[in-house]
């Protein structure tokens, strides 16, 4: 995922914070402060243990927001995606990707941020296939502002203009719905 797509994803997530998001981040800050206070209390007895506790608190503060976003997304905003068509147009340098988002959560969504990634198509398995998925040819993030009801589906289309790659391609999708 590119830096712009990551920034867009993070800003969209922050804009659509819900009750459970606030509770999870409050718990994170509370736990961080308790660990820092505990580290300062044991500093006189063992400076090594205090330092290790501070390092643990800092690592937790850096890593936990990503884990919180991932877990809350899996439980509260669970969606799956499916690519239904990838077609390179013959008379223009455009690629069209059609897909479907399936809502598996217990709430309705009004906005979805969809990330589309285009990869080289290879018949090779293993390391080369993994490298192709880690480095897409191109990617695109789009907002779809349509209602997506519980257990509903939403079809969408993503168009890549000026797509000059001549080989066969595959696409993958990732959706974040709010």
N, C-alpha and C positions, 0 to 999 in steps of 0.2 A: 504494500500500500504506500502510495506516495505521501510526502509530507503534507501537501494540500488536502488530500483525501482524509488523512489522519486528523488534521486541524478541523476540517469541516465536520467530521464525525464527532469529535470531542465537543465542539461548540454546539452542535445540535443536541447532543446528550445533556450538556449543562443547561441548555434552554428548556428542556423537557423533564427536568427533575421532578420526581414524584415523592410521596411520603416515604416509601421504603428506601429511596436513594438518600434522602436527608437523614433517616435513621441510621443507615449503614455508615455514612460518612461521619455522623456525630459519634457513633461507637468507635470508629477509627481514631478520631481526634482524642476522645476520652481515654482510650487505651494507650495512645502515644503519650499523653500527659501523665498518666499513672506510671508508665515505665520510666519516664524522665524523673519524676518525683522519687520513685523507688531507687533509681540509680544515684540520685543525690543523697539519699538517706544512707545508702551503704558505701558511699565513697570513702568515708573515714575508716571503715573496717577493711575494705578490699578495693583498691583502685582498679585492679584488673577486672573484677566482676562488674564494677560500675561502668567501665569503658565498654565491656562486652554488651551490657544491657543497653547502653546508649546506641551502640552500633546496631543491635537488634531492633531497637525502636526506629532508627532512621531507615533501615532496610524495609521494615514493615510499612512505614509511612510512604515510601516510594513505590513499593510493589503492590500494596493492597488496593489502591484505586482502580488499577487495571483488572484485578481479580474481582472486585466488587461490581464493576461494570459488566464483566463477562457473566458472572453468576446471576445478577439481577436480570440481565438480558435473556438468559436461558430459562429463568423461572417466571418472570412477569411479562416479558415481551417476546415470547418464543415464536419464531417464524422459521419456515424453511423456504428455500427457493428452488426453482427448476428452470433450466434453459430449454426452451421449446424449439428455437430455431436460431442458427447462425448462418447468415447469408451475405456473401460479398457480391455487391452489385456489379454487373458486367460492364456497363457503359459509364460508370463514374467510380471515383475512388472513395466509396462509402461501404461501410459494413453495418449490417443491421442485426441486432441481437434481440430476440423476443423471449420473454420469460414470464414466470408466474410466481407470485408470492402466496404462501399458504399461512394463514393465521391460526396458530395452535394455542394461543393464550386465551384467558378468560375475559379479555377486554377488547373493545373496539378501538381501532386505530384511525387516525385522520391524516397522518403524514408518514411516509416511508422514505428513508435515505437509502438508495440502492447503489452499490458499488459493483461495477461490471469490469471484469479482468479478461483480457484477450491473451492467449498463450499460443505458442507454436504447437501444432499437432504432431506428436511423435508416436511411433509404435513401440518405442523403446521403453522399458520399465526400469525402475531403480533410480540411480543417481541422476541420470540425464533428465528423466521425467520430473524429478524433484527440483532440479535447477530451473527447468522451464516454468514450473509453477511459482517459484520464488521470484523470478524475473519476468513479468509479463511484457508483451510487446507494447501494449498500451492499456490504460484503464480510464474509467470515467465514473463520476459520481453524479447522480441526478436525484432530485426531489420529486416524489409523486404525491400530490395532495389530493387524495381520493379516500373515501371511507372504505375501510377494510373491517368488516364485521367479524365477530367471533366465529371461528371455524369457516371463515370465508376465504375467497381467493381474489387476487388482483392480478390482472394481466397488464404488462407494460412492454414498451419498446425503447431500446437504446440505440442511437445512431452515432456511428463514428465516421465523421467526415475526414477527408484527406488521409484515408487509410491505404497506404501504398505497399504493404507487405503482400507478396505474391503467393506465398505458400499456404498450405492448409492451416486452419486455426481452430482452436477450441475456446470456449468461454466459460467463466465461472461467475457466480453471483453471490453477493452477500447483502442482506437487507437488515436495516435497523428501523423498526417501526415504533411510532409514538402516538 
